[in-house]
């Protein structure tokens, strides 16, 4: 009779990080997204300076690094594997990006995403489906979600695009969280700050943050930050979220 197979924790370290073993330990094995696909995902999401991006299952951190370095975003990766977390964190530090990028060593099911402007994912369809209720609950209207190769079941993509890279093609899906954030006017008063005054002029109880941002040529985040100041002044009563 042969020897029984070793328990998982008795396996050599190299085997612990093989794709077969990882498949049992985590929802998704690590497969790196090609650089050309990384950049196209960020272009498709129209990531702009100052926006906040979360990459769920960030692996070696390449999307986070590109978002911070090339697109000017504040980028966060969520990676459950400690080895990949340490590797990508070290890379961010070496590149001098620690003020704009960081990796969170945790499960993406547990990390709050309410501050996100953009979400990127290269997971599996089944995992996307399990994440869907969290994304629908936490993400604000007009947040962009870009997935690599795997759809979010039940969501209708705004754009579906194929990217060709060496020996294979990659399919990208761009989604936008539906609904509106509508600022409700408060007191009528003069606003001395020029930028805040420009935003205040567009608050009529009907225009959404996305519509105001488009008219002013800025990001929704910039409008949202201005609204916080206008709320302190009493010019904005509240921001209603309609989903």
C-alpha positions in Angstrom: 0.0 0.0 0.0 1.4 3.4 -1.0 1.9 6.4 1.3 -1.2 8.7 1.8 -0.9 12.1 0.1 0.4 14.9 2.3 -2.0 17.4 3.8 -2.0 20.9 2.1 0.1 22.5 4.9 2.7 19.8 4.5 3.3 20.5 0.8 6.5 22.3 -0.2 6.1 26.1 -0.5 6.5 26.0 -4.3 3.5 23.7 -4.6 1.4 26.0 -2.4 1.5 28.6 -5.1 0.8 26.4 -8.1 -2.3 27.1 -10.0 -3.9 23.8 -9.0 -3.5 24.4 -5.3 -4.4 28.1 -5.5 -7.7 27.0 -7.2 -8.7 25.3 -3.9 -7.4 28.2 -1.7 -8.8 31.2 -3.5 -11.8 32.0 -5.8 -9.5 33.0 -8.7 -6.0 31.9 -9.6 -3.5 34.6 -10.4 -3.2 35.2 -14.2 -1.5 38.4 -15.2 -3.3 40.8 -17.5 -1.1 41.8 -20.5 0.1 45.4 -20.3 -1.7 46.3 -23.5 -4.9 45.1 -22.0 -4.2 47.0 -18.8 -3.9 50.3 -20.6 -7.0 49.7 -22.7 -9.1 48.9 -19.6 -8.1 52.2 -18.1 -8.6 54.0 -21.3 -12.1 52.4 -21.7 -13.0 53.5 -18.2 -11.7 57.0 -19.0 -9.8 57.2 -15.8 -8.9 60.8 -15.0 -6.4 62.4 -12.5 -7.7 62.5 -9.0 -10.3 59.8 -9.4 -10.3 56.7 -7.1 -9.8 53.3 -8.7 -10.0 49.9 -7.0 -8.6 46.8 -8.7 -10.2 43.7 -7.2 -7.8 40.8 -7.2 -4.9 43.0 -8.0 -2.2 40.3 -8.4 1.2 41.9 -9.1 -0.3 45.4 -9.0 0.2 46.3 -12.6 -3.3 47.9 -13.0 -2.9 49.8 -9.8 0.6 51.0 -10.9 -0.5 52.0 -14.4 -3.6 53.9 -13.0 -1.5 55.9 -10.6 1.6 56.4 -12.8 0.1 57.0 -16.2 -3.5 58.2 -15.5 -3.0 60.2 -12.3 -5.5 58.2 -10.3 -5.5 57.4 -6.6 -5.4 53.6 -7.0 -6.0 50.8 -4.6 -5.5 47.1 -5.2 -7.3 44.4 -3.1 -5.3 41.2 -3.0 -5.8 38.3 -0.6 -2.5 36.5 -1.3 0.1 37.8 1.0 3.0 37.0 -1.4 1.4 39.0 -4.2 0.5 41.8 -1.7 4.1 42.1 -0.6 5.5 41.9 -4.1 3.2 44.6 -5.5 3.6 46.8 -2.4 7.4 46.7 -2.8 7.0 47.6 -6.5 4.9 50.6 -5.7 7.5 51.8 -3.1 10.3 51.3 -5.6 8.5 53.4 -8.2 7.9 56.2 -5.7 4.1 55.8 -6.0 3.2 55.3 -2.3 1.4 58.6 -2.1 -0.9 57.6 -5.0 -1.2 53.8 -4.8 -1.6 51.1 -2.2 -2.5 47.4 -1.9 -4.9 46.1 0.7 -4.2 42.6 1.9 -7.8 41.4 2.3 -10.7 39.7 0.6 -12.5 41.9 -1.9 -15.8 40.8 -0.4 -14.9 42.6 2.8 -13.3 45.9 1.6 -15.7 48.9 1.3 -15.9 50.3 -2.2 -18.2 53.3 -1.7 -15.4 55.8 -2.6 -14.7 54.2 -6.0 -15.0 56.1 -9.3 -13.7 53.1 -11.2 -13.6 49.3 -10.5 -11.4 47.0 -12.5 -11.6 43.2 -12.4 -10.2 40.1 -14.0 -12.0 37.4 -12.1 -14.5 34.7 -13.2 -18.1 35.0 -14.2 -19.2 33.0 -11.1 -17.1 35.4 -8.8 -18.5 38.4 -10.6 -22.0 37.1 -9.9 -21.2 36.7 -6.2 -19.7 40.2 -6.1 -22.7 41.8 -8.0 -24.9 42.4 -4.9 -22.0 44.2 -3.1 -21.2 46.3 -6.1 -24.9 47.2 -6.6 -25.2 48.2 -2.9 -22.0 50.1 -2.5 -21.1 51.8 -5.8 -22.6 55.2 -6.5 -24.5 56.0 -9.8 -22.2 56.5 -12.8 -19.3 54.5 -11.3 -17.5 52.6 -14.1 -16.8 48.9 -13.9 -14.4 47.3 -16.4 -14.1 43.5 -16.5 -11.5 41.5 -18.4 -12.9 38.4 -20.3 -15.7 37.7 -17.9 -19.1 39.3 -17.8 -21.2 40.4 -14.8 -24.3 38.3 -15.2 -27.5 40.3 -15.5 -25.7 43.6 -16.2 -25.9 45.2 -19.6 -22.5 46.6 -20.8 -22.1 50.0 -22.2 -19.2 48.8 -24.4 -17.9 45.4 -25.3 -14.5 45.5 -27.0 -11.9 43.0 -28.1 -8.2 43.7 -27.7 -5.8 41.6 -29.7 -2.5 40.7 -28.0 0.1 38.3 -29.5 -1.5 34.9 -29.7 -5.0 35.6 -28.4 -7.8 38.2 -28.1 -9.2 39.6 -24.9 -12.7 40.8 -24.4 -13.4 43.8 -22.2 -16.8 44.8 -20.8 -17.5 48.3 -19.6 -20.4 48.8 -17.3 -21.8 52.0 -15.6 -23.8 51.8 -12.4 -27.3 53.1 -13.2 -29.1 55.9 -11.3 -28.5 59.5 -10.5 -27.1 61.7 -7.7 -29.2 64.9 -7.6 -28.3 67.8 -5.4 -31.3 69.6 -3.9 -31.0 73.4 -3.6 -30.9 75.0 -0.2 -30.6 78.7 0.7 -30.2 81.3 -2.0 -27.0 83.2 -1.2 -23.9 84.6 -2.9 -21.0 82.3 -3.1 -17.6 84.1 -3.2 -15.5 81.2 -4.3 -15.5 81.2 -8.1 -15.4 77.4 -8.6 -18.1 76.8 -6.0 -20.2 79.5 -7.6 -19.9 77.8 -11.0 -21.2 74.5 -9.5 -23.9 76.3 -7.6 -25.3 77.8 -10.8 -26.1 74.3 -12.1 -28.0 73.1 -9.0 -31.7 73.1 -9.8 -33.0 70.0 -8.2 -33.1 68.1 -11.5 -29.6 68.0 -12.9 -27.5 65.1 -11.7 -23.8 65.2 -10.6 -22.9 63.5 -13.8 -24.7 66.1 -15.9 -23.2 69.0 -14.0 -19.7 67.4 -14.3 -20.2 67.0 -18.1 -21.3 70.7 -18.5 -18.3 71.9 -16.5 -15.8 69.5 -18.1 -14.7 68.1 -14.8 -15.0 64.8 -12.9 -18.0 63.7 -10.9 -15.6 63.5 -7.9 -14.7 67.2 -8.3 -18.4 68.2 -8.3 -19.1 65.9 -5.3 -16.3 67.6 -3.4 -17.6 71.1 -4.3 -21.1 70.0 -3.1 -19.7 69.2 0.3 -18.5 72.7 0.7 -21.8 74.1 -0.6 -23.7 72.0 1.9 -21.6 73.6 4.7 -22.7 77.0 3.3 -26.4 75.9 3.2 -26.6 76.3 -0.6 -27.2 72.6 -1.0 -29.8 70.9 1.2 -29.0 67.3 0.4 -28.0 65.0 -2.4 -30.7 62.5 -3.4 -29.5 59.1 -4.8 -32.0 57.6 -7.3 -31.2 54.0 -8.4 
